[in-house]
Amino acid sequence: MRNLVISLKKISLGAVFGIMVLFAAQPAAHAANGLELNFGLFGPGYEGKLPSCESALGEISAKFADKESTYWNSPLQITGYSRIRETAFRPWQSDNIPRRYCTADAMISDGKIRKVHYSIIEDGGLAGFGDGVEFCVVGLDRNWAYNPACRAARR
């Protein structure tokens, strides 16, 4: 038994020594050369040209009706808008993705007027093509994505 323990110690010390030699034999890492530095890479060219707040209302109405009928089995729809206004445009540093934040009063098919907070995002559409729209209807954020009271959707 004693010989077994001594031989296991020799094997483990040999394995550790072998691993150390293996790592020591690796070539040192070098910095990228001139051709490897950002060669052929490009990023999004944000221009900050976003449509007006009114241009997103049709998309919001369609997405709201789809979400209500598909996920909540609800017949609610947005039937009209009033008091549409911009609340912020590029509120952060200029190198962030351009966004236009807006708010409006929406008439819902149940007869109630509710606030809608939304943002129009440059290159925020499907796979980065087109402008994207994120919105929240106060009181109808049933999955609490922008809770409380759509605060996360406002600027």
Backbone as a ProteinNet text record, in pm:
[ID]
protein_1_A
[PRIMARY]
MRNLVISLKKISLGAVFGIMVLFAAQPAAHAANGLELNFGLFGPGYEGKLPSCESALGEISAKFADKESTYWNSPLQITGYSRIRETAFRPWQSDNIPRRYCTADAMISDGKIRKVHYSIIEDGGLAGFGDGVEFCVVGLDRNWAYNPACRAARR
[TERTIARY]
81	0	86.4	195.8	285.4	346.7	381.7	439.8	339.5	210.5	106.4	96.1	96.7	87	208.6	326.2	448.3	443.9	396.4	390.5	286.5	172.6	71.8	127.4	206.7	267.9	364.2	438.1	532.8	458.7	347.8	268.9	209.6	152.8	90.7	195.1	311.8	417.1	467	474.1	514.9	413.2	284.8	179.6	184.6	199.8	207.6	329.6	443.9	564.4	544.6	477.7	451.2	362.3	261.8	171.3	245.5	333.3	410.8	504.4	565.4	653.7	574	453.5	368.8	332.8	293.9	258.5	380.2	493.4	614.7	661.9	627.6	671.6	584.4	470.1	380.9	446.5	428	485	412.1	480.9	422.9	321.9	219.1	117.1	171.9	140.5	185.8	64.9	84	-22	-52	-169.4	-209.8	-123.7	-98.3	-21.3	-115.4	-61.7	-140	-256.3	-240.8	-350.2	-462	-428.8	-529.4	-609.4	-564.2	-633	-750.3	-869.2	-993.2	-996.4	-930	-927.6	-1057.9	-1130	-1255.1	-1370.9	-1354.5	-1463.3	-1531.9	-1659.7	-1733.8	-1850.7	-1892.8	-2004.6	-2121	-2228.2	-2344.7	-2314.8	-2362.6	-2344	-2471.2	-2486.9	-2607	-2607.1	-2718.5	-2730.8	-2822	-2902.8	-2995.7	-3116.4	-3140.5	-3256.8	-3372.2	-3456	-3568.5	-3699.4	-3799.3	-3928	-3995.6	-4100	-4171.3	-4249.4	-4297.3	-4373.1	-4500.8	-4562.6	-4688.2	-4669.2	-4551.1	-4529.5	-4534.7	-4518	-4515.6	-4652.7	-4752.1	-4881.4	-4952.3	-4941.4	-5003.5	-4942.1	-4810.2	-4742.1	-4778.5	-4790.1	-4827.4	-4967.8	-5060.9	-5198.3	-5202.6	-5130.7	-5131.2	-5066.5	-4951.9	-4884.2	-4966	-5031.9	-5112.9	-5230.3	-5300.1	-5413.6	-5367.4	-5254	-5200.7	-5162.7	-5096.3	-5055.4	-5176.1	-5275.4	-5394.2	-5471.5	-5488.2	-5565.6	-5487.3	-5357.6	-5277.2	-5245	-5196.5	-5147.6	-5249.9	-5341.9	-5434.4	-5579.3	-5604.1	-5739.4	-5836.9	-5794	-5868.6	-5903.1	-6023.7	-6061.1	-6018.4	-5941.5	-5904.7	-5820.3	-5848.4	-5773.5	-5760.6	-5662.5	-5649.3	-5727.6	-5822.3	-5907.5	-5866.2	-5786.1	-5741.6	-5638.9	-5573.9	-5469.2	-5493.6	-5447.2	-5448.9	-5329.8	-5300.9	-5191.4	-5060.3	-5022.5	-4898.1	-4783.7	-4679.6	-4567.6	-4437.6	-4329	-4195.9	-4153.7	-4096.8	-4049.7	-3897.3	-3826.9	-3679.9	-3628.9	-3513.8	-3446.3	-3299.3	-3246.8	-3107.4	-3072.8	-3140.8	-3119.1	-2983.2	-2911.2	-2779.9	-2671.5	-2550.9	-2439.6	-2468.4	-2400.9	-2429	-2381.8	-2297.4	-2250.7	-2339.1	-2450.1	-2546.1	-2643.8	-2717.3	-2816	-2921.1	-2945.6	-3043.8	-3185	-3252.9	-3392.1	-3471.2	-3596.9	-3690.2	-3797.7	-3813.2	-3913.4	-4036.1	-4152	-4277.2	-4382.3	-4486.2	-4601.5	-4727.9	-4837.6	-4965.6	-5078.8	-5195.1	-5315.8	-5383.4	-5418.1	-5480.6	-5621.2	-5713.5	-5850.3	-5854.4	-5889.6	-5897.6	-6043	-6062.5	-6197	-6290.3	-6238.5	-6325	-6377	-6341.9	-6390.6	-6299.7	-6189.6	-6099.1	-5984.8	-5939.4	-5823.3	-5703.5	-5599.3	-5479.6	-5356.3	-5254.8	-5127.7	-5052.7	-4986.6	-4897.4	-4760.9	-4660.9	-4522.6	-4449.9	-4375.4	-4307.8	-4178.9	-4094.6	-3969	-3949.8	-3890.4	-3855.3	-3703.2	-3654.8	-3512.6	-3453.1	-3348	-3282.2	-3219.2	-3242.6	-3194.6	-3237.8	-3352.7	-3402	-3504.9	-3525.5	-3622.3	-3567.3	-3638.6	-3600.2	-3463.1	-3369	-3231.3	-3160.6	-3202.8	-3135.9	-3178.4	-3282.7	-3330.3	-3452.8	-3446.8	-3559.3	-3562.3	-3652.6	-3666.3	-3753.7	-3716.6	-3793.7	-3877.8	-3986	-4074.2	-4100.1	-4077	-4111.8	-4215.5	-4319.8	-4426.8	-4482	-4554.4	-4623.1	-4749.5	-4860	-4987.2	-5008.1	-5018	-5031.4	-5159.5	-5147.2	-5261.1	-5283.3	-5218.1	-5233.8	-5099.1	-5002.9	-4873.2	-4885.8	-4955.5	-4995.1	-4880	-4775	-4660.2	-4554.7	-4584.6	-4500.9	-4363.2	-4354.9	-4226.6	-4171.4	-4258.3	-4214.2	-4263.2	-4296.5	-4352.7	-4258.8	-4303.2	-4441.6	-4497.2	-4618.8	-4692.3	-4612.4	-4550.8	-4475.2	-4357.8	-4307.5	-4197.4	-4072	-4044.8	-3924.6	-3935.7	-4055.1	-4072.1	-4058.6	-4067.2	-4052.7	-3906.9	-3876.1	-3741.1	-3739.8
-118.3	0	126.1	117.7	231.7	264.6	164.8	186.4	250.9	218.4	276.8	427.5	469.2	611.2	686.3	629.5	695.1	707.7	605.2	611.9	712.6	727.3	828.2	968.8	988.9	1120.7	1154.3	1053.6	1076	1109	1037.9	1063.5	1204.2	1244.4	1376.6	1487.3	1469	1568.4	1573.8	1459.1	1455.4	1523.2	1503.7	1566.9	1718.6	1766.9	1911.3	1969	1901.1	1947.2	1949.4	1847.6	1841.4	1955.2	1987.9	2097.6	2230.8	2247.5	2371.4	2386.3	2277.8	2282.2	2313.9	2256	2280	2428	2490.9	2632.7	2721.3	2682.3	2762.1	2757.6	2650.7	2635.3	2713.2	2768.1	2843.1	2975.3	3018.6	3147.3	3262.2	3368.4	3484.8	3552.5	3611.9	3682.4	3819	3858.9	3986.9	4073	4201	4293.2	4280.5	4326	4319.1	4412.5	4369.7	4456.3	4555.6	4639.1	4744.5	4694.2	4579	4527.3	4465.9	4423.9	4360.8	4460.9	4581.8	4682.6	4741	4703.8	4757.3	4750.1	4653.4	4641.2	4579.3	4649.2	4598.2	4600.1	4660.5	4668	4802.9	4798.8	4923.7	4910.8	5020.2	5021.9	5096.5	5103.4	5175	5323.8	5381.7	5524.7	5597.8	5621.6	5688.1	5833.5	5874.7	6010.9	6096.2	6032.5	6107.3	6158.8	6104	6145.7	6050.8	6091.8	6009.8	6075	5993.4	6050.3	6118	6192.6	6265.1	6168.4	6218.9	6136.6	6081.1	6156.2	6114.2	5992.7	5976.5	5868.8	5729.3	5717.4	5585.7	5540.1	5625.6	5593.9	5476.3	5463.5	5349.5	5217.3	5215.1	5093.2	5059.2	5160.6	5136.9	5078.7	5134.1	5082.4	4936.5	4903.1	4765.9	4669.9	4707.8	4620.9	4604.3	4712.5	4703.7	4607.9	4621.7	4532.4	4387.6	4365.5	4229.2	4170.4	4248.9	4201.6	4170.3	4257.5	4235.8	4111	4092.2	3975.9	3846.3	3849.4	3727.1	3681.1	3770	3729.5	3742.1	3836.4	3860.5	3828.8	3779.9	3744.5	3860	3978.5	4099.8	4168.1	4224.2	4294.7	4441.8	4486.8	4628.2	4671.4	4793.1	4854.5	5003.5	5064.6	5210.4	5270	5357.4	5413.9	5554.3	5622.8	5756.8	5811.8	5920.6	5984.1	6134.3	6194.2	6339.8	6380.5	6510	6566.6	6492.1	6474.3	6404.6	6505.1	6467	6558.4	6483.2	6546.8	6491.1	6528.9	6431.3	6459	6467.3	6401.1	6408.4	6358.7	6411.4	6364.3	6348.1	6228.5	6196.3	6250.7	6201.6	6258.1	6225.3	6130.1	6094.9	6152.5	6101.7	6148.8	6127.4	6200.8	6195	6065.8	5986.2	5862.7	5742.8	5763.1	5655.3	5644.5	5534.1	5515.1	5625.2	5696.9	5805.8	5754.3	5821	5788.5	5917.7	5907.3	6017.9	5965.2	6030	5990.3	6078.1	6013.3	6085.1	6035	6112.7	6071.4	6123.4	6052.9	6091.2	6037.7	6094.1	6040.1	5951.9	5830.5	5735.9	5703.7	5705.7	5662.2	5512.1	5436.7	5291.5	5253.9	5140.4	5097.8	5072.8	5069.1	5055.7	5191.1	5298.6	5431.5	5511.8	5456	5526.4	5590.9	5704.9	5771.2	5736.8	5684.5	5643.5	5705.5	5727.9	5779.3	5667.3	5703.7	5612.6	5679.1	5609.4	5656.6	5567.4	5628.3	5547.9	5614.4	5531.3	5582.4	5528.2	5611.4	5573.3	5561.1	5444	5411.3	5395.5	5471.8	5459.5	5321.2	5256.4	5121.2	5020.9	5042.3	4953.5	4855	4849	4755.2	4613.7	4526	4386.4	4375.1	4312.3	4291.3	4423.4	4531.4	4659.3	4736.4	4689.9	4761	4843.1	4968.8	5057.6	5102.9	5193.6	5247.1	5154.2	5135.8	5052.9	5139.9	5083.4	5155.6	5068.4	5124.7	5059.7	5148.3	5086.3	5165.9	5098.7	5177.4	5127	5209.3	5140.7	5205.9	5197	5311.9	5315.7	5244.4	5152.3	5074.9	4946.3	4928.7	4806.4	4740.2	4765.6	4697.5	4571.1	4474.1	4356	4264.3	4265	4180.4	4258.2	4381.3	4466.9	4490.2	4496.7	4517.4	4657.3	4756	4894.2	4950.2	4864.7	4903.3	4992.7	5075.8	5106.9	5216.6	5201.8	5300.9	5345	5248.9	5274	5368.2	5377	5468.6	5439.6	5310.6	5273.6	5310.8	5334.9	5372	5523	5598.3	5744.1	5782.7	5900	5953.3	6039
0	0	0	80.3	89.5	-46.2	-122	-254.5	-349.4	-335.2	-419.4	-394.3	-269.1	-234.4	-286.9	-272.9	-322.1	-473.7	-543.4	-688.9	-736.6	-664.9	-700.5	-681.3	-575.6	-554.4	-666.6	-711.9	-821.1	-950.3	-974.4	-1096	-1091.9	-977.9	-970.3	-981.9	-919.6	-934.6	-1078	-1142.8	-1282.9	-1373.6	-1342.8	-1423.8	-1409	-1286.8	-1263.2	-1335	-1323.3	-1391.9	-1543.8	-1597.7	-1741.7	-1789.2	-1712.6	-1748.8	-1745.1	-1645.3	-1637	-1756.5	-1797.7	-1914.2	-2039.7	-2050.9	-2167.4	-2180.5	-2070.4	-2074.7	-2098.1	-2046.6	-2065.5	-2210.4	-2282.2	-2420.3	-2518.6	-2474.4	-2563.1	-2603.1	-2728.3	-2768.5	-2698.8	-2676.5	-2609.4	-2701.9	-2643.6	-2720.8	-2763.3	-2883.8	-2936.8	-2971.1	-2971.2	-3008	-3157.1	-3194.7	-3334.2	-3418.8	-3542.6	-3631.4	-3700.2	-3785.5	-3848.8	-3932.2	-3996.7	-4078.1	-3993.6	-3873.7	-3789.1	-3707	-3698.1	-3618.6	-3696.3	-3658.1	-3715	-3867.6	-3924.8	-4069.8	-4118.1	-4199.2	-4254.8	-4157.4	-4042.7	-3945.9	-3958.6	-3945.6	-3948.1	-3852.7	-3801.1	-3708.4	-3769.1	-3694.7	-3745.5	-3757.3	-3863.4	-3884.2	-3844.2	-3715.3	-3668	-3711.6	-3769.5	-3818.6	-3731.9	-3650.9	-3567	-3642.6	-3760.6	-3839.4	-3807.5	-3715.4	-3672.4	-3715	-3745.6	-3783.8	-3664.4	-3693.3	-3588.1	-3499.9	-3388.8	-3295.2	-3359	-3446.6	-3508.7	-3600.6	-3655.3	-3752.6	-3690.5	-3560	-3495.1	-3446.6	-3453.4	-3393.3	-3459.9	-3591.7	-3660.2	-3616.8	-3603.8	-3559.6	-3415.2	-3330.9	-3191.4	-3184.2	-3261.2	-3260.6	-3304.3	-3409.9	-3460.5	-3360.7	-3305.1	-3208.6	-3080.5	-3036.5	-2915.6	-2936.4	-3047.9	-3075.4	-3086.7	-3150.3	-3164.9	-3029	-2946.8	-2814.2	-2727.2	-2728.1	-2645.5	-2688.3	-2817.1	-2863	-2850.6	-2877.9	-2876.1	-2735.5	-2651.3	-2519.6	-2408.3	-2419.7	-2309.5	-2345.1	-2466	-2509.5	-2482.2	-2520.3	-2493.6	-2626.1	-2636.7	-2760.3	-2762.8	-2664.8	-2657.2	-2776.1	-2823.2	-2931.6	-2903.2	-2965.9	-2956.6	-3072.9	-3040.5	-3144.4	-3187.6	-3107.7	-3146	-3049.4	-3091.1	-3011.4	-3003.1	-2893.8	-2880.3	-2794.5	-2794.1	-2714.8	-2735.9	-2860.4	-2896.2	-2883.2	-2809.3	-2792.4	-2766.6	-2805.2	-2780.2	-2639.5	-2567.5	-2431.9	-2424.9	-2517.9	-2520.2	-2654.8	-2695.6	-2815.8	-2782.4	-2799.7	-2764.9	-2626.9	-2524.2	-2390.8	-2330.3	-2386.9	-2333.8	-2423.4	-2408.6	-2489.5	-2637.6	-2720.8	-2863.9	-2929.1	-2861.6	-2924	-2891.9	-2823.3	-2798.6	-2915.1	-2918.9	-3025.4	-3015.3	-3123.2	-3118.5	-3092.2	-3001.3	-2967.3	-2953.1	-2992	-2970.8	-2875.4	-2761.5	-2663.5	-2678.5	-2677	-2697.5	-2599.3	-2583.8	-2504.4	-2572	-2548.5	-2608.1	-2521.1	-2540.1	-2477.3	-2580.3	-2540.4	-2632.9	-2586.5	-2681.9	-2652.9	-2677	-2573.5	-2582.4	-2610.9	-2673.4	-2713.1	-2594.9	-2472.2	-2354.6	-2307	-2378.1	-2346.8	-2255.8	-2213.6	-2123.8	-2202.7	-2151.4	-2209.3	-2121.1	-2184.8	-2111.2	-2176.9	-2096.3	-2147.1	-2218.1	-2327.6	-2398.7	-2402.7	-2350.4	-2356.5	-2455.1	-2546.8	-2647.6	-2693.2	-2755.1	-2808.9	-2949.5	-3032.8	-3169.6	-3171.5	-3212.4	-3202	-3340.8	-3370.1	-3500.5	-3514	-3626.2	-3655.5	-3548.1	-3487.3	-3382.2	-3431.4	-3562.9	-3618.2	-3623	-3688.4	-3699.3	-3764.4	-3697	-3743.5	-3775.9	-3709.7	-3727.3	-3850.4	-3919.5	-4038.2	-4002.1	-4031	-4004.5	-3860.1	-3832.8	-3698.3	-3615.1	-3491.7	-3399.8	-3308.6	-3259.1	-3169	-3047.1	-2928.7	-2802.4	-2735.3	-2678	-2619.3	-2494.7	-2416.9	-2298.8	-2278.5	-2256	-2227.2	-2075.9	-2010.8	-1864.9	-1823.3	-1730.9	-1682.2	-1758.4	-1872.8	-1951.9	-1978.4	-1891	-1897.8	-1812.7	-1865.9	-1787.7	-1752.4	-1829.9	-1795.9	-1717.3	-1679	-1596.1	-1656.1	-1785.3	-1852.4	-1825.5	-1806.4	-1786.6	-1653	-1559.9	-1430.9	-1352.2	-1264.3	-1229.6	-1318.6	-1359.7	-1440	-1563.8	-1631.6	-1754.7	-1735.1	-1615.5	-1585.6	-1668.6	-1693.5	-1769	-1916.5	-1967.4	-2107.3	-2127.5	-2020	-2028.3	-2019	-2058.7	-2042.8	-1922.1
[MASK]
+++++++++++++++++++++++++++++++++++++++++++++++++++++++++++++++++++++++++++++++++++++++++++++++++++++++++++++++++++++++++++++++++++++++++++++++++++++++++++

